[in-house]
Amino acid sequence: MYHYSLLSHAAYLNLDLKDIFVKVSQKEFFRVLTNFSYKNGIAIGKFDPFIAFYFIKNFVLLAHINENFLESKGGFRASLFQDRNTQEFILVIAGSDLRPIKFDLGDIWSDFLILNHKIPKAQYLSLCSFYKKLKSKFQFKKITLVGHSLGGYLAQIFMARLGFAVDRIYTFQAPGLSKNIKNNSLHIKNNSYHFYTHHLPKEQICWHHFNFVQALYSKKGNEIILNLGTRLHHPRLCPMMIYKVLKLL
């Protein structure tokens, strides 16, 4: 779970590249993860150096796409990682890029569509196109999807429509799917993990206390509630809390 939460933060990776299939040295990748930059870095907040070192030790970056690629529509951004230990292929999908200086209008439009019970087709079609390229290149049988916020929504849409291609999904602070999107299969329920964040003790939880985004619509699968003590909507918060739990265990 800790690894998937780290990946949800790494989804916001932004690389200034011309080729989707990445060839980045470990030294350069470390510099990118620990850098806050509009061209090469984590767009919404860098990794701590020790966490970046740990991340590179466990994962290798195989492919990356962002808004600068022709194949990306509507602000779509995602990366493919492989677990060095298990050889698992993990496609991580970024959420909305709302940086104060350089926010993404495509992401804002996608969020507006979700609020109005509609699918952000541009981003979803970009996800499908990116997946096909990855499948052709690496020939994996199934893939794991990880997404924060809007990225988690796209992961759920993909699994609802192409569940045979997905092993599991992990969403963090993500909205669910509206009722007009069918997602009731047993495979989805058993292999979907949704992380909610909260700022109150469990006994005080009410629907209106949840982070607004993650309270939208319903999710199918296993729900995990993390009491962060804050209302903030940021992927960095989930690995911090899960790490604290692991230390207690």
C-alpha positions as a Python dict, from the first residue, in 0.01 Angstrom:
ca = {
    (1, 'M'): (0, 0, 0),
    (2, 'Y'): (287, 235, 82),
    (3, 'H'): (439, 175, -261),
    (4, 'Y'): (113, 249, -442),
    (5, 'S'): (68, 569, -241),
    (6, 'L'): (417, 683, -344),
    (7, 'L'): (329, 605, -704),
    (8, 'S'): (17, 822, -679),
    (9, 'H'): (246, 1115, -599),
    (10, 'A'): (492, 1019, -875),
    (11, 'A'): (198, 1036, -1119),
    (12, 'Y'): (255, 1413, -1131),
    (13, 'L'): (596, 1363, -1285),
    (14, 'N'): (659, 1609, -1567),
    (15, 'L'): (943, 1539, -1810),
    (16, 'D'): (1040, 1753, -2107),
    (17, 'L'): (1087, 1468, -2355),
    (18, 'K'): (1017, 1397, -2721),
    (19, 'D'): (977, 1020, -2691),
    (20, 'I'): (713, 847, -2479),
    (21, 'F'): (947, 559, -2400),
    (22, 'V'): (1186, 698, -2145),
    (23, 'K'): (1559, 646, -2113),
    (24, 'V'): (1662, 827, -1796),
    (25, 'S'): (1961, 734, -1582),
    (26, 'Q'): (1910, 672, -1210),
    (27, 'K'): (2112, 983, -1131),
    (28, 'E'): (1899, 1198, -1361),
    (29, 'F'): (1577, 1042, -1232),
    (30, 'F'): (1680, 1123, -875),
    (31, 'R'): (1737, 1486, -977),
    (32, 'V'): (1394, 1498, -1142),
    (33, 'L'): (1210, 1351, -841),
    (34, 'T'): (1371, 1597, -601),
    (35, 'N'): (1311, 1898, -826),
    (36, 'F'): (1007, 2129, -838),
    (37, 'S'): (1003, 2245, -1199),
    (38, 'Y'): (758, 2307, -1481),
    (39, 'K'): (974, 2109, -1724),
    (40, 'N'): (1152, 1837, -1530),
    (41, 'G'): (1017, 1757, -1187),
    (42, 'I'): (710, 1667, -983),
    (43, 'A'): (465, 1935, -1087),
    (44, 'I'): (283, 1972, -754),
    (45, 'G'): (568, 1914, -508),
    (46, 'K'): (900, 1731, -508),
    (47, 'F'): (1002, 1411, -324),
    (48, 'D'): (1210, 1416, -10),
    (49, 'P'): (1564, 1300, -112),
    (50, 'F'): (1552, 988, 109),
    (51, 'I'): (1211, 890, -31),
    (52, 'A'): (1335, 956, -386),
    (53, 'F'): (1631, 724, -326),
    (54, 'Y'): (1397, 458, -186),
    (55, 'F'): (1161, 504, -482),
    (56, 'I'): (1433, 462, -745),
    (57, 'K'): (1560, 155, -564),
    (58, 'N'): (1218, -9, -601),
    (59, 'F'): (1084, 124, -933),
    (60, 'V'): (1207, 187, -1285),
    (61, 'L'): (1042, 442, -1515),
    (62, 'L'): (958, 293, -1856),
    (63, 'A'): (731, 547, -2026),
    (64, 'H'): (592, 895, -1974),
    (65, 'I'): (335, 1123, -2139),
    (66, 'N'): (224, 1475, -2055),
    (67, 'E'): (42, 1770, -2212),
    (68, 'N'): (334, 1847, -2447),
    (69, 'F'): (289, 1522, -2642),
    (70, 'L'): (58, 1516, -2945),
    (71, 'E'): (-95, 1192, -2812),
    (72, 'S'): (-210, 1372, -2496),
    (73, 'K'): (-550, 1541, -2512),
    (74, 'G'): (-736, 1735, -2246),
    (75, 'G'): (-436, 1763, -2015),
    (76, 'F'): (-369, 1388, -1982),
    (77, 'R'): (-51, 1291, -1795),
    (78, 'A'): (66, 943, -1694),
    (79, 'S'): (373, 723, -1651),
    (80, 'L'): (449, 353, -1661),
    (81, 'F'): (665, 209, -1383),
    (82, 'Q'): (784, -144, -1318),
    (83, 'D'): (844, -283, -972),
    (84, 'R'): (1205, -405, -962),
    (85, 'N'): (1120, -679, -712),
    (86, 'T'): (791, -821, -843),
    (87, 'Q'): (825, -714, -1210),
    (88, 'E'): (471, -572, -1188),
    (89, 'F'): (379, -313, -1453),
    (90, 'I'): (205, -13, -1294),
    (91, 'L'): (40, 265, -1493),
    (92, 'V'): (5, 577, -1277),
    (93, 'I'): (-230, 856, -1383),
    (94, 'A'): (-202, 1216, -1267),
    (95, 'G'): (-490, 1422, -1135),
    (96, 'S'): (-566, 1786, -1208),
    (97, 'D'): (-271, 2019, -1246),
    (98, 'L'): (-384, 2335, -1066),
    (99, 'R'): (-53, 2507, -1009),
    (100, 'P'): (-108, 2879, -938),
    (101, 'I'): (117, 3001, -1217),
    (102, 'K'): (62, 2733, -1480),
    (103, 'F'): (-265, 2550, -1424),
    (104, 'D'): (-398, 2322, -1697),
    (105, 'L'): (-724, 2430, -1865),
    (106, 'G'): (-775, 2077, -1996),
    (107, 'D'): (-778, 1941, -1641),
    (108, 'I'): (-1023, 2211, -1531),
    (109, 'W'): (-1256, 2120, -1817),
    (110, 'S'): (-1227, 1750, -1727),
    (111, 'D'): (-1319, 1829, -1365),
    (112, 'F'): (-1619, 2030, -1486),
    (113, 'L'): (-1740, 1735, -1695),
    (114, 'I'): (-1714, 1496, -1399),
    (115, 'L'): (-1914, 1737, -1183),
    (116, 'N'): (-2185, 1722, -1450),
    (117, 'H'): (-2197, 1340, -1463),
    (118, 'K'): (-2003, 1325, -1789),
    (119, 'I'): (-1685, 1140, -1884),
    (120, 'P'): (-1383, 1354, -1981),
    (121, 'K'): (-1353, 1177, -2317),
    (122, 'A'): (-1034, 1351, -2430),
    (123, 'Q'): (-838, 1227, -2128),
    (124, 'Y'): (-1001, 883, -2133),
    (125, 'L'): (-921, 831, -2503),
    (126, 'S'): (-565, 949, -2438),
    (127, 'L'): (-539, 689, -2161),
    (128, 'C'): (-660, 414, -2396),
    (129, 'S'): (-418, 522, -2668),
    (130, 'F'): (-127, 535, -2422),
    (131, 'Y'): (-221, 191, -2288),
    (132, 'K'): (-220, 41, -2639),
    (133, 'K'): (131, 174, -2702),
    (134, 'L'): (251, 31, -2371),
    (135, 'K'): (86, -305, -2435),
    (136, 'S'): (245, -330, -2779),
    (137, 'K'): (589, -238, -2645),
    (138, 'F'): (605, -447, -2327),
    (139, 'Q'): (349, -723, -2397),
    (140, 'F'): (231, -762, -2037),
    (141, 'K'): (-77, -973, -1964),
    (142, 'K'): (-243, -738, -1714),
    (143, 'I'): (-158, -406, -1562),
    (144, 'T'): (-208, -231, -1228),
    (145, 'L'): (-356, 119, -1233),
    (146, 'V'): (-286, 388, -974),
    (147, 'G'): (-437, 735, -972),
    (148, 'H'): (-483, 1038, -751),
    (149, 'S'): (-800, 1250, -777),
    (150, 'L'): (-890, 1282, -1148),
    (151, 'G'): (-632, 1011, -1221),
    (152, 'G'): (-818, 773, -989),
    (153, 'Y'): (-1143, 852, -1170),
    (154, 'L'): (-984, 766, -1506),
    (155, 'A'): (-851, 440, -1359),
    (156, 'Q'): (-1205, 343, -1253),
    (157, 'I'): (-1347, 423, -1597),
    (158, 'F'): (-1077, 214, -1763),
    (159, 'M'): (-1142, -83, -1535),
    (160, 'A'): (-1520, -55, -1577),
    (161, 'R'): (-1483, -76, -1954),
    (162, 'L'): (-1169, -287, -1996),
    (163, 'G'): (-1158, -488, -1676),
    (164, 'F'): (-1004, -789, -1849),
    (165, 'A'): (-686, -585, -1903),
    (166, 'V'): (-650, -473, -1540),
    (167, 'D'): (-522, -670, -1244),
    (168, 'R'): (-597, -414, -970),
    (169, 'I'): (-656, -42, -923),
    (170, 'Y'): (-560, 186, -633),
    (171, 'T'): (-720, 531, -612),
    (172, 'F'): (-634, 811, -371),
    (173, 'Q'): (-872, 1098, -289),
    (174, 'A'): (-1060, 1025, -611),
    (175, 'P'): (-1424, 1079, -708),
    (176, 'G'): (-1633, 772, -784),
    (177, 'L'): (-1832, 693, -1097),
    (178, 'S'): (-2185, 825, -1149),
    (179, 'K'): (-2476, 580, -1173),
    (180, 'N'): (-2492, 588, -1552),
    (181, 'I'): (-2154, 411, -1573),
    (182, 'K'): (-2177, 38, -1509),
    (183, 'N'): (-1910, -90, -1272),
    (184, 'N'): (-2071, -373, -1079),
    (185, 'S'): (-1865, -673, -1183),
    (186, 'L'): (-1719, -898, -912),
    (187, 'H'): (-1370, -845, -1055),
    (188, 'I'): (-1398, -469, -994),
    (189, 'K'): (-1527, -511, -639),
    (190, 'N'): (-1255, -756, -540),
    (191, 'N'): (-963, -576, -703),
    (192, 'S'): (-1030, -207, -643),
    (193, 'Y'): (-885, -19, -344),
    (194, 'H'): (-999, 335, -270),
    (195, 'F'): (-822, 555, -16),
    (196, 'Y'): (-1025, 829, 149),
    (197, 'T'): (-866, 1095, 367),
    (198, 'H'): (-1024, 1256, 672),
    (199, 'H'): (-950, 1509, 943),
    (200, 'L'): (-1168, 1383, 1230),
    (201, 'P'): (-1185, 1072, 1452),
    (202, 'K'): (-1367, 780, 1287),
    (203, 'E'): (-1674, 808, 1511),
    (204, 'Q'): (-1732, 1167, 1392),
    (205, 'I'): (-1729, 1087, 1019),
    (206, 'C'): (-2019, 1229, 819),
    (207, 'W'): (-2050, 1256, 442),
    (208, 'H'): (-2022, 1636, 448),
    (209, 'H'): (-1691, 1617, 637),
    (210, 'F'): (-1514, 1436, 356),
    (211, 'N'): (-1291, 1611, 109),
    (212, 'F'): (-1536, 1740, -152),
    (213, 'V'): (-1372, 1568, -452),
    (214, 'Q'): (-1351, 1219, -304),
    (215, 'A'): (-1712, 1242, -182),
    (216, 'L'): (-1845, 1262, -539),
    (217, 'Y'): (-2045, 958, -651),
    (218, 'S'): (-1983, 600, -542),
    (219, 'K'): (-1693, 358, -567),
    (220, 'K'): (-1697, -20, -598),
    (221, 'G'): (-1438, -213, -405),
    (222, 'N'): (-1241, -192, -83),
    (223, 'E'): (-1245, 141, 101),
    (224, 'I'): (-959, 251, 327),
    (225, 'I'): (-999, 562, 542),
    (226, 'L'): (-689, 756, 650),
    (227, 'N'): (-733, 1013, 926),
    (228, 'L'): (-484, 1278, 820),
    (229, 'G'): (-602, 1552, 1051),
    (230, 'T'): (-629, 1787, 751),
    (231, 'R'): (-870, 1864, 468),
    (232, 'L'): (-587, 1910, 215),
    (233, 'H'): (-615, 1737, -122),
    (234, 'H'): (-259, 1632, -204),
    (235, 'P'): (-105, 1291, -292),
    (236, 'R'): (193, 1348, -61),
    (237, 'L'): (-34, 1311, 244),
    (238, 'C'): (-132, 946, 188),
    (239, 'P'): (218, 791, 192),
    (240, 'M'): (303, 998, 500),
    (241, 'M'): (9, 851, 692),
    (242, 'I'): (59, 494, 566),
    (243, 'Y'): (426, 515, 665),
    (244, 'K'): (325, 616, 1018),
    (245, 'V'): (91, 315, 1036),
    (246, 'L'): (368, 82, 916),
    (247, 'K'): (602, 214, 1185),
    (248, 'L'): (340, 140, 1450),
    (249, 'L'): (296, -214, 1319),
}
